[in-house]
Amino acid sequence: MTREEHGRLARVVGVPGAVLMGLGSILGTGIFVSIGIAAEVAGPSVILAVALAAVVATLNGLSSAQLAASHPVSGGTYEYGYRYLNPTLGFTAGWMFLSAKSASAASAALGFAGYTLRAFGFSGTRARIALALAAVGLFTSIVASGMRQSNRANAVIVSSTFVALLVFVVTGVPSAIDGAAEHLGGFFTAEGDGVRGMLHATALMFVAYTGYGRIATLGEEIRDPRRSIPKAIVVTLLATMALYAAVAVVAVAAAGAPEVAEATRASAAPLVTVARGFAIPGIAWLVTAGAVTAMLGVLLNLLLGLSRVLLAMSRRGDMPRSLARLHREHASPRRAVVVVGGVVAALALTGSVQTTWSFSAFTVLVYYALTNLAALRLPAEDVLYPPWVPACGLVSCLGLAFWVEPRIWFAGLVLIGAGLLWHMVARDMNA
């Protein structure tokens, strides 16, 4: 008897578990690493970028919530695109999700490695890559073992991360007050690139909020999805917005945007550098521990979401159908998990968190533009929020997508073309 079969995933996740999955996907690379990348292009106005990205994320989160409530299956916007738009746009959404979140997962692995090595006084690209690959291998095996095991690991990770960030904010307030006059004298200064830099940073920081989408992509495994998914997404976003805003203000006010940006380039560990300037000793070690657990949590949740989208695409024949098999004992798409882990490991070989994060910004904005477009096509009986919500989300995503570096969005457009070519080939093979 085979231990793998085609089938449906079990509904084992409630609202608390869904919120923890969302927080585990958000509280990681976004606040521990990408804030430094955004500070480099925006200067002090990175604080405005964090707030603006939160507004865009809210619009997209509400669109995702009503779509997931009306069509609760694994696959997220890939499935919504097929159901409410057309096969080409549905495939494009799935292709963009795989591209964006694979890059984000590689960023998380590299960020984890950077913080860990910095804590023990080591540095170097080769060491960072080696440790990142080890983390990808370990968490690929955890995700392959099933949702219940992943949920337990995620609960521990999110709790420690949340505590570390709260301690960073509380203990950093005195340093932030002392440095506010010098470092927050004007949002649009020579340290950034004016409004253009702020919009570029908004695109980068938007990605830091998009972990709520993991709740939607796991829709097939959530109990009472019509009630649970919208509630979990809203709670996740509110908690994250408050925490991100507090951390951004404290970090930039205490150390200054240039210092935060330089720490990101040097070691991918900006918050540790800021915490070392606090009056209370030992905070940097606590932040390091929180960063390590946070980015491992992001890696865990991204591997979960990626494997579920790949599972959905394989079921429909847009990817090899052999990846749609579930392991009978653990109800886990093990083959899809292993393939995703391999792709993430390959991207981690670049060794550059700036490159992987910028690429994920463009591709995830295209993905959420399609999410909002699908939400505009929902039947009247499934609409939970007014139509201006997805309309504003669509315009925001398309507008921000092209504020990243031209080389990044050009590469993204080439990737879309390659994906559509593969889609044509796969469709002919399955005809």
C-alpha positions in Angstrom: 0.0 0.0 0.0 1.4 3.4 -0.9 1.8 5.9 1.8 1.1 8.8 -0.6 -2.3 9.6 -2.1 -4.2 12.4 -3.7 -6.7 14.0 -1.3 -7.7 17.0 0.8 -5.9 18.5 3.7 -7.4 18.3 7.2 -9.0 21.3 8.9 -7.0 21.4 12.1 -6.3 25.2 12.6 -8.6 27.5 14.6 -8.5 31.3 15.0 -5.6 31.4 17.5 -3.5 29.1 15.4 -4.3 31.1 12.3 -3.3 34.3 14.0 0.0 32.7 15.2 0.7 31.5 11.6 0.1 35.1 10.3 2.3 36.6 13.0 5.0 34.0 12.4 5.0 34.9 8.7 5.1 38.7 9.4 7.3 39.2 12.5 10.6 38.3 11.1 12.7 39.6 8.1 10.3 42.5 7.7 11.1 44.2 10.9 14.5 42.8 11.7 16.1 43.2 8.3 14.0 45.1 5.7 13.7 48.2 7.8 17.4 48.7 7.2 17.0 48.2 3.5 14.2 50.7 3.4 16.1 53.2 5.5 18.9 53.2 3.0 16.6 54.5 0.2 14.3 56.7 2.3 16.3 58.0 5.2 14.1 59.1 8.2 11.0 59.0 6.0 11.2 55.2 6.4 8.8 55.8 9.3 6.2 57.2 6.9 6.9 54.3 4.6 6.1 51.8 7.4 2.7 53.6 8.0 1.8 53.9 4.3 2.7 50.2 3.8 0.4 49.4 6.7 -2.5 51.1 4.9 -1.9 49.3 1.7 -1.5 46.0 3.6 -4.9 46.6 5.3 -6.6 47.1 1.9 -5.1 43.9 0.6 -5.7 42.0 3.8 -9.5 42.7 3.6 -9.6 41.6 0.0 -7.7 38.4 0.9 -10.1 37.8 3.8 -13.3 38.0 1.8 -11.8 35.8 -1.0 -10.6 33.2 1.5 -13.9 33.2 3.3 -15.9 32.6 0.1 -13.5 30.0 -1.4 -11.5 28.4 1.5 -9.0 26.1 -0.3 -5.2 25.9 -0.4 -3.6 28.1 -3.1 -4.6 31.6 -2.2 -4.9 34.0 -5.2 -3.9 31.2 -7.6 -7.2 29.6 -6.9 -9.1 32.9 -6.7 -7.7 33.9 -10.1 -8.9 30.7 -11.7 -12.4 31.0 -10.0 -13.1 34.7 -10.5 -10.8 35.9 -13.3 -9.3 33.5 -15.9 -6.7 30.7 -16.1 -3.9 32.9 -17.4 -4.3 35.4 -14.5 -4.8 32.6 -12.0 -1.6 31.0 -13.1 0.3 34.3 -13.1 -0.8 34.8 -9.5 0.5 31.4 -8.5 3.7 31.9 -10.4 4.3 35.3 -8.7 3.6 33.9 -5.3 6.1 31.1 -5.8 8.7 33.6 -7.0 8.0 36.3 -4.4 7.8 34.1 -1.4 10.7 31.8 -2.4 12.8 35.0 -2.4 11.4 36.1 0.9 12.2 32.7 2.4 15.7 33.0 1.2 15.9 36.5 2.8 14.7 35.0 6.1 17.3 32.3 6.0 20.1 34.7 5.2 18.8 37.2 7.9 18.8 34.4 10.4 22.3 33.5 9.5 23.4 37.1 9.7 22.0 37.7 13.2 23.4 34.4 14.5 26.9 34.9 13.2 26.9 38.5 14.4 26.1 37.3 17.9 29.2 35.1 18.0 31.5 37.6 16.4 31.7 36.0 13.0 31.0 37.4 9.5 31.5 36.6 5.8 29.3 35.7 2.9 30.3 32.0 2.8 29.5 31.4 6.5 26.2 33.2 6.1 25.2 31.1 3.1 26.2 27.8 4.8 24.2 28.6 7.9 21.2 29.7 5.8 21.3 26.4 3.9 21.4 24.4 7.1 18.3 26.3 8.3 16.4 25.7 5.1 17.2 22.0 5.3 16.0 21.7 8.9 12.8 23.5 8.5 11.9 21.8 5.2 12.0 18.5 7.3 9.7 20.1 10.0 7.2 21.3 7.4 7.2 17.9 5.6 6.2 16.3 8.9 2.7 17.9 8.8 0.6 20.9 10.0 0.3 20.0 13.7 4.0 19.8 14.2 4.5 23.0 12.3 1.8 24.7 14.5 3.5 23.8 17.7 6.9 25.0 16.5 5.4 28.2 15.3 3.7 29.0 18.6 7.0 28.9 20.5 8.8 31.0 17.8 6.1 33.7 17.7 6.0 34.1 21.5 9.7 34.6 21.9 9.8 37.0 19.0 7.0 39.2 20.3 8.6 39.5 23.7 12.0 40.4 22.2 10.5 43.2 20.1 8.4 44.6 23.0 11.6 44.7 25.2 13.5 46.5 22.3 10.8 49.2 22.1 10.5 49.7 25.9 14.2 49.8 26.7 14.9 51.9 23.6 12.5 54.7 24.4 15.2 56.7 26.4 17.7 56.5 23.6 15.0 57.4 21.1 14.0 60.5 23.1 17.7 61.6 23.3 18.3 61.1 19.6 14.9 62.3 18.2 16.0 65.9 17.7 19.1 64.9 15.7 17.7 61.9 13.7 14.1 62.9 13.2 14.6 66.6 12.3 13.0 66.2 8.9 11.6 63.2 7.1 12.8 64.2 3.6 16.5 65.0 4.0 19.7 64.3 2.1 19.8 60.9 3.7 16.9 59.7 1.5 15.7 60.2 -2.1 12.7 62.4 -1.3 9.2 61.2 -2.1 10.6 58.8 -4.6 12.7 57.2 -1.9 9.7 57.0 0.5 7.6 55.3 -2.1 10.4 52.9 -2.9 10.7 52.1 0.8 6.9 51.7 1.0 7.1 49.0 -1.6 9.9 47.3 0.3 8.1 47.5 3.7 4.8 46.3 2.2 6.3 42.9 1.8 7.0 42.9 5.5 3.3 42.9 6.2 2.2 40.3 3.7 2.5 37.3 6.0 -1.2 37.6 6.6 -1.6 36.0 3.2 -0.4 32.7 4.7 -3.7 32.5 6.5 -5.5 32.6 3.2 -3.2 30.1 1.4 -3.9 27.7 4.3 -7.6 28.0 3.9 -8.2 24.3 3.3 -6.8 23.6 6.8 -8.7 26.2 8.8 -11.8 25.4 10.7 -15.0 27.4 10.0 -13.1 29.5 7.4 -15.8 32.0 6.6 -15.7 33.3 10.2 -12.2 32.4 11.2 -10.1 33.7 8.2 -11.3 37.4 8.2 -11.1 37.6 12.0 -7.6 36.1 12.0 -6.3 38.4 9.2 -7.7 41.6 10.9 -6.2 40.7 14.3 -2.9 39.8 12.8 -2.6 43.1 10.9 -3.6 45.3 13.8 -1.0 43.7 16.1 1.7 43.9 13.5 1.0 47.5 12.6 1.3 48.7 16.1 4.5 46.8 16.8 6.2 47.7 13.5 5.5 51.4 13.9 6.9 51.4 17.5 10.1 49.5 16.4 10.7 51.8 13.4 10.4 55.0 15.5 12.6 53.7 18.2 15.3 52.4 15.8 15.5 55.4 13.6 15.3 58.0 16.4 17.9 56.2 18.6 20.5 55.5 15.9 19.6 57.4 12.8 18.6 56.0 9.4 22.2 55.9 8.0 23.4 53.8 10.9 20.5 51.4 10.5 21.1 51.1 6.8 24.9 50.5 7.2 24.3 47.7 9.8 22.0 46.0 7.3 24.6 46.1 4.5 27.4 44.9 6.8 25.7 42.1 8.7 21.9 42.0 7.9 21.4 42.7 11.7 20.4 46.3 12.1 18.3 46.1 15.3 21.2 44.4 17.2 23.4 47.4 16.2 20.8 49.8 17.5 20.3 47.8 20.7 24.0 47.9 21.6 23.6 51.7 22.0 20.9 51.3 24.7 21.7 52.1 28.3 20.6 48.7 29.6 23.1 45.9 28.9 22.1 42.6 27.4 19.3 43.9 25.2 21.3 43.2 22.1 21.5 39.6 23.0 17.8 39.4 23.6 17.1 41.1 20.3 19.5 38.6 18.6 17.5 35.7 20.1 14.2 37.3 19.0 15.6 37.9 15.5 16.8 34.4 15.2 13.5 32.9 16.2 11.5 35.4 14.1 13.3 34.6 10.9 13.1 30.9 11.6 9.4 31.4 12.1 9.1 33.3 8.7 11.1 30.5 7.0 8.7 27.9 8.5 5.6 29.7 7.5 6.8 30.5 4.0 7.7 26.9 3.4 4.2 26.0 4.5 2.5 28.6 2.2 4.8 27.9 -0.8 4.2 24.1 -0.6 0.4 24.6 -0.4 0.4 26.9 -3.5 2.6 24.4 -5.4 0.2 21.7 -4.3 -2.8 23.6 -5.7 -1.0 24.3 -9.0 0.0 20.6 -9.3 -3.6 19.5 -8.7 -4.7 21.5 -11.7 -1.7 20.4 -13.9 0.1 23.8 -14.0 3.0 22.1 -12.2 3.9 18.4 -12.4 1.0 16.3 -11.0 3.3 14.1 -9.0 3.7 17.0 -6.6 0.0 16.8 -5.6 0.4 13.6 -3.7 -0.1 13.8 0.1 1.7 11.6 2.6 -1.0 9.4 4.1 0.2 9.4 7.7 0.9 13.1 8.1 -1.5 14.5 5.4 1.4 16.6 4.2 2.4 17.4 0.5 5.9 16.2 1.2 7.1 16.2 -2.5 5.9 19.8 -2.9 7.7 20.8 0.4 11.0 19.2 -0.7 10.9 21.0 -4.1 10.1 24.3 -2.4 13.0 23.8 0.0 15.3 23.2 -2.9 14.3 26.4 -4.7 14.7 28.5 -1.5 18.2 27.0 -0.9 19.2 27.9 -4.5 18.1 31.5 -3.9 20.0 31.6 -0.6 23.2 30.9 -2.5 23.1 34.6 -3.7 24.2 35.6 -0.2 22.5 39.0 -0.6 19.4 39.8 1.4 19.0 43.2 -0.4 18.7 41.4 -3.8 16.3 38.7 -2.6 14.1 41.2 -0.7 13.8 43.7 -3.6 12.9 41.0 -6.0 10.2 39.7 -3.6 8.8 43.3 -3.4 8.0 43.5 -7.1 6.6 40.0 -7.5 4.4 40.1 -4.3 2.9 43.5 -5.4 1.9 42.0 -8.7 0.4 39.0 -6.8 -1.7 41.2 -4.5 -2.8 43.4 -7.5 -4.4 40.2 -8.8 -5.8 39.5 -5.4 -7.7 42.8 -5.4 -8.8 42.3 -9.0 -10.3 38.9 -8.1 -12.0 40.5 -5.0 -13.7 43.0 -7.4 -15.3 40.0 -9.2 -16.8 38.4 -6.2 -20.5 37.6 -6.4 -22.7 40.0 -4.4 -23.6 37.4 -1.8 -19.9 36.8 -0.9 -18.8 40.5 -0.7 -17.9 41.4 2.9 -16.4 44.9 2.3 -17.3 47.9 0.0 -15.8 47.8 -3.6 -13.6 50.8 -3.0 -11.4 48.5 -0.7 -10.1 46.2 -3.4 -10.1 49.0 -6.0 -7.8 51.1 -3.8 -5.7 48.0 -3.1 -5.4 47.3 -6.8 -4.2 50.8 -7.7 -1.8 50.9 -4.7 -0.1 47.6 -5.6 0.3 48.5 -9.3 1.6 51.9 -8.4 4.1 50.7 -5.9 5.4 47.8 -8.0 7.3 50.1 -10.3 9.0 52.1 -7.6 11.6 49.4 -7.0 14.8 49.5 -9.0 14.3 49.1 -12.8 16.6 46.1 -13.0 14.3 44.3 -10.4 11.0 45.0 -12.1 12.5 44.2 -15.5 13.7 40.8 -14.2 10.2 40.4 -12.7 8.5 41.0 -16.1 10.9 38.6 -17.8 9.9 36.0 -15.1 6.2 36.6 -15.8 6.9 36.0 -19.5 8.8 32.8 -18.8 6.0 31.6 -16.5 3.3 32.2 -19.1 5.4 30.3 -21.6 5.6 27.3 -19.2 1.9 27.6 -18.7 1.2 27.2 -22.4 3.5 24.1 -22.5 1.9 22.5 -19.4 -1.6 23.1 -20.8 -0.7 21.4 -24.1 0.9 18.5 -22.2 -2.3 18.0 -20.1 -4.7 18.6 -23.0 
